[in-house]
């Protein structure tokens, strides 16, 4: 009986802890140095919100973004949950406030890409969502490159939308060496190149293409992180994914993988707090 009571108490403590943990996020700060950056600038990176709201109207998240004082806000996908149209409204209302803080650049994750399919029941609602975002002034990148202002710097910003086959469960489908070059042309090599690419499994291909820095999400930090080891499983059900969360140096280039701000399907975060990312770009 004592053992049973103890087990029940532990289960209740775990449930309460997880409910509390899913209401929290942290701000993770990185510094990036480059001789292509002439003046210090700051960006906020928001990934995998999945319709989550931290406080009424996402006020806690918005307040932290304001505190970062970003010149741009970068979103490497999955602001919503494709099957849950209610999350579209949360994403829209959040983006409506974010665009008041700084220019917003938004590339697709797998949840947005799924909704491109006209056969999906929520396809019409997704098109309405996109139209409303464009009316706000949100820049939606659909595998394209733009020259933008990053503070007082001119930089190249690319968004890469991967086909859904690259998100298949149970493994990491190979990416052809020519894949990136065929879809995204390097525009001005003398300018700092930023890439938004949702799936971090292809971090090495992004760096080889020439992105000075790539921002990814998707893995949610692996849901469960083992201290000293890293994440346990990826959304594609691969164990101990290499590019799970944090900053990775690949040659002269860098990839930053966000743990994300929301969850879906499995609402679990163990030693893996949600995060908003702040990036300071500095001259070399």
C-alpha positions as CSV (number, residue, x, y, z in Angstrom):
1,X,0.0,0.0,0.0
2,X,2.8,2.4,0.9
3,X,4.5,1.7,-2.5
4,X,1.2,2.3,-4.3
5,X,0.7,5.6,-2.5
6,X,4.2,6.7,-3.2
7,X,3.9,5.8,-6.9
8,X,0.6,7.8,-7.2
9,X,2.2,10.8,-5.5
10,X,5.1,10.7,-7.9
11,X,2.8,10.5,-10.8
12,X,0.8,13.5,-9.6
13,X,4.0,15.4,-9.0
14,X,5.2,14.6,-12.5
15,X,1.8,15.7,-14.0
16,X,1.8,19.0,-12.1
17,X,5.5,19.6,-13.0
18,X,4.8,19.1,-16.7
19,X,1.8,21.4,-16.6
20,X,3.9,24.0,-15.0
21,X,6.9,23.5,-17.3
22,X,4.7,23.9,-20.4
23,X,3.8,27.4,-19.2
24,X,7.4,28.5,-19.2
25,X,10.1,29.5,-21.7
26,X,13.5,31.0,-21.5
27,X,15.5,33.4,-23.7
28,X,18.7,31.9,-25.2
29,X,21.2,34.4,-26.5
30,X,23.9,33.8,-29.1
31,X,26.6,36.1,-30.6
32,X,27.6,35.7,-34.2
33,X,30.8,37.5,-35.5
34,X,31.5,38.1,-39.2
35,X,33.6,40.4,-41.3
36,X,30.5,40.8,-43.5
37,X,28.6,42.5,-40.6
38,X,29.6,46.2,-40.3
39,X,27.3,47.3,-37.5
40,X,25.9,45.4,-34.5
41,X,22.4,44.2,-35.0
42,X,19.9,42.0,-33.2
43,X,17.4,39.4,-34.4
44,X,14.7,37.4,-32.5
45,X,14.1,33.8,-33.7
46,X,10.7,32.2,-33.0
47,X,10.3,28.6,-34.0
48,X,7.6,25.9,-33.5
49,X,5.1,28.0,-31.7
50,X,2.3,25.6,-32.7
51,X,-0.4,27.9,-31.6
52,X,0.8,28.1,-28.0
53,X,0.0,31.2,-26.0
54,X,2.1,32.3,-23.0
55,X,-0.4,34.5,-21.2
56,X,-3.4,36.3,-22.6
57,X,-2.7,37.2,-26.2
58,X,0.8,35.7,-25.9
59,X,1.6,38.8,-23.8
60,X,4.6,37.1,-22.0
61,X,6.2,36.1,-25.3
62,X,5.6,39.5,-26.9
63,X,7.1,41.3,-23.9
64,X,10.3,39.3,-24.1
65,X,10.5,39.9,-27.8
66,X,10.2,43.6,-27.1
67,X,13.0,43.4,-24.5
68,X,15.3,41.9,-27.1
69,X,14.8,45.0,-29.3
70,X,15.3,43.1,-32.5
71,X,15.8,44.8,-35.9
72,X,14.2,41.7,-37.5
73,X,12.1,38.7,-36.4
74,X,12.9,35.4,-38.1
75,X,10.5,32.4,-38.1
76,X,11.8,29.1,-39.4
77,X,8.3,27.5,-39.5
78,X,5.6,25.7,-37.6
79,X,3.7,28.6,-36.1
80,X,0.6,26.4,-36.1
81,X,-0.7,22.8,-36.0
82,X,-2.0,21.7,-39.4
83,X,-4.8,19.6,-38.0
84,X,-6.0,22.3,-35.5
85,X,-7.4,25.4,-37.2
86,X,-7.8,27.1,-33.8
87,X,-4.0,27.4,-33.7
88,X,-4.1,29.5,-36.9
89,X,-5.9,32.2,-35.0
90,X,-3.4,32.2,-32.2
91,X,-0.5,32.4,-34.7
92,X,-2.2,35.2,-36.6
93,X,-2.9,37.3,-33.5
94,X,0.7,36.8,-32.3
95,X,2.1,37.8,-35.7
96,X,-0.2,40.8,-35.8
97,X,1.6,42.1,-32.7
98,X,5.1,40.9,-33.7
99,X,5.0,42.9,-36.9
100,X,4.6,46.0,-34.8
101,X,7.9,45.3,-33.1
102,X,10.1,44.6,-36.2
103,X,9.8,43.3,-39.7
104,X,8.9,39.6,-39.7
105,X,10.2,37.0,-42.1
106,X,8.4,33.6,-42.0
107,X,9.4,30.4,-43.8
108,X,7.5,27.2,-43.8
109,X,7.8,24.2,-41.5
110,X,6.3,20.8,-42.2
111,X,2.9,21.9,-40.7
112,X,2.6,24.8,-43.1
113,X,3.8,22.6,-46.1
114,X,1.1,20.0,-45.4
115,X,-1.6,22.6,-45.8
116,X,-0.5,23.4,-49.3
117,X,-2.3,20.3,-50.4
118,X,-5.8,21.2,-51.6
119,X,-7.1,17.9,-50.4
120,X,-6.4,18.8,-46.8
121,X,-9.5,19.8,-45.0
122,X,-7.9,22.9,-43.6
123,X,-6.4,24.1,-46.9
124,X,-9.0,26.9,-47.4
125,X,-8.4,28.2,-43.9
126,X,-4.7,28.1,-44.4
127,X,-5.0,30.2,-47.6
128,X,-7.1,32.7,-45.6
129,X,-4.4,32.7,-42.9
130,X,-1.7,33.5,-45.4
131,X,-3.7,36.3,-47.1
132,X,-4.2,37.9,-43.7
133,X,-0.5,37.7,-42.9
134,X,0.5,39.3,-46.2
135,X,-2.0,42.0,-45.5
136,X,-0.2,42.7,-42.2
137,X,3.1,43.0,-44.0
138,X,4.6,39.6,-42.9
139,X,7.1,38.5,-45.5
140,X,6.5,34.8,-46.3
141,X,9.5,33.1,-47.9
142,X,8.6,30.2,-50.1
143,X,12.0,28.9,-51.2
144,X,13.4,32.3,-52.2
145,X,16.1,34.8,-51.4
146,X,15.7,38.4,-50.6
147,X,18.2,41.2,-49.8
148,X,17.0,42.8,-46.6
149,X,18.2,45.3,-43.9
150,X,19.5,43.9,-40.7
151,X,19.9,47.1,-38.7
152,X,22.4,49.1,-40.7
153,X,23.6,46.1,-42.6
154,X,22.5,44.7,-45.9
155,X,22.2,40.9,-45.8
156,X,20.8,38.0,-47.9
157,X,17.9,36.1,-46.3
158,X,16.7,32.8,-47.8
159,X,13.8,30.6,-46.9
160,X,13.9,26.9,-47.8
161,X,10.7,24.8,-47.9
162,X,11.5,21.1,-47.9
163,X,9.2,18.6,-49.6
164,X,7.3,16.5,-47.1
165,X,9.3,13.4,-48.0
166,X,12.2,15.0,-46.0
167,X,10.0,14.7,-42.8
168,X,9.1,11.0,-43.1
169,X,9.0,9.0,-39.9
170,X,11.6,6.4,-39.1
171,X,14.7,7.8,-40.8
172,X,16.4,10.7,-42.5
173,X,15.9,10.5,-46.3
174,X,19.1,11.5,-48.2
175,X,19.4,14.9,-49.8
176,X,21.1,15.1,-53.1
177,X,24.3,17.2,-53.3
178,X,22.6,19.4,-56.0
179,X,19.4,19.9,-54.1
180,X,20.2,23.3,-52.5
181,X,21.9,24.8,-55.5
182,X,19.0,23.9,-57.8
183,X,16.5,25.6,-55.5
184,X,18.3,28.5,-54.0
185,X,20.8,30.6,-56.0
186,X,23.5,32.5,-54.1
187,X,22.8,36.1,-54.8
188,X,25.6,38.3,-53.5
189,X,28.5,36.3,-51.9
190,X,30.0,39.5,-50.4
191,X,26.9,39.9,-48.2
192,X,26.2,37.9,-45.0
193,X,23.8,35.0,-45.9
194,X,21.0,33.9,-43.5
195,X,19.0,30.7,-44.2
196,X,15.7,29.7,-42.6
197,X,15.3,25.9,-43.0
198,X,13.0,24.1,-40.6
199,X,14.5,20.6,-40.5
200,X,18.0,20.6,-38.9
201,X,18.8,17.0,-40.1
202,X,20.3,18.6,-43.2
203,X,22.5,21.1,-41.3
204,X,25.6,20.0,-43.2
205,X,24.0,20.6,-46.5
206,X,22.9,24.1,-45.5
207,X,26.4,25.0,-44.4
208,X,27.9,23.5,-47.6
209,X,25.5,25.6,-49.7
210,X,27.0,28.7,-48.2
211,X,24.7,29.9,-45.4
212,X,26.8,31.9,-42.9
213,X,24.1,31.0,-40.4
214,X,21.1,28.8,-40.6
215,X,18.1,28.8,-38.2
216,X,16.2,25.6,-37.7
217,X,13.6,24.1,-35.4
218,X,11.4,21.0,-35.8
219,X,13.1,18.8,-33.2
220,X,11.6,20.5,-30.2
221,X,14.8,19.9,-28.4
222,X,14.0,16.2,-28.6
223,X,11.1,16.5,-26.1
224,X,13.2,14.6,-23.5
225,X,16.8,15.7,-22.9
226,X,19.2,13.6,-21.0
227,X,21.7,15.8,-19.1
228,X,25.2,15.5,-20.6
229,X,23.9,13.5,-23.6
230,X,21.3,15.5,-25.4
231,X,17.9,14.7,-26.8
232,X,16.3,11.3,-26.8
233,X,14.2,11.2,-30.0
234,X,13.4,13.4,-32.9
235,X,9.9,14.0,-34.4
236,X,10.9,11.6,-37.1
237,X,11.4,9.0,-34.5
238,X,15.2,8.8,-34.9
239,X,17.1,8.3,-31.7
240,X,19.6,10.8,-30.3
241,X,19.5,13.2,-33.3
242,X,22.8,14.9,-33.9
243,X,21.4,18.4,-34.5
244,X,18.9,18.5,-31.7
245,X,19.2,22.0,-30.1
246,X,21.8,24.7,-29.7
247,X,24.6,26.1,-31.8
248,X,26.7,24.0,-34.2
249,X,29.8,25.1,-36.0
250,X,30.2,23.4,-39.4
251,X,33.4,24.7,-40.9
252,X,33.3,28.4,-41.1
253,X,29.5,28.4,-41.0
254,X,27.0,28.0,-38.2
255,X,23.6,26.3,-37.6
256,X,21.4,27.3,-34.6
257,X,18.6,24.8,-33.8
258,X,15.8,26.1,-31.6
259,X,14.1,24.0,-29.0
260,X,10.9,25.7,-30.1
261,X,8.2,27.4,-28.1
262,X,5.3,25.0,-28.4
263,X,4.5,21.3,-28.6
264,X,1.9,19.2,-30.4
265,X,0.7,15.6,-30.1
266,X,3.1,14.8,-27.3
267,X,3.0,17.6,-24.8
268,X,6.2,16.7,-23.0
269,X,9.3,18.7,-22.1
270,X,11.7,17.1,-19.7
271,X,14.9,19.0,-19.0
272,X,14.1,20.8,-22.2
273,X,12.5,24.2,-21.6
274,X,10.9,26.0,-24.5
275,X,13.0,28.9,-25.8
276,X,12.9,32.2,-27.6
277,X,16.2,33.0,-29.3
278,X,18.0,36.3,-29.4
279,X,20.9,36.6,-31.8
280,X,23.4,39.5,-31.7
281,X,25.3,40.0,-35.0
282,X,28.7,41.6,-34.5
283,X,31.6,42.8,-36.7
284,X,34.5,40.4,-36.7
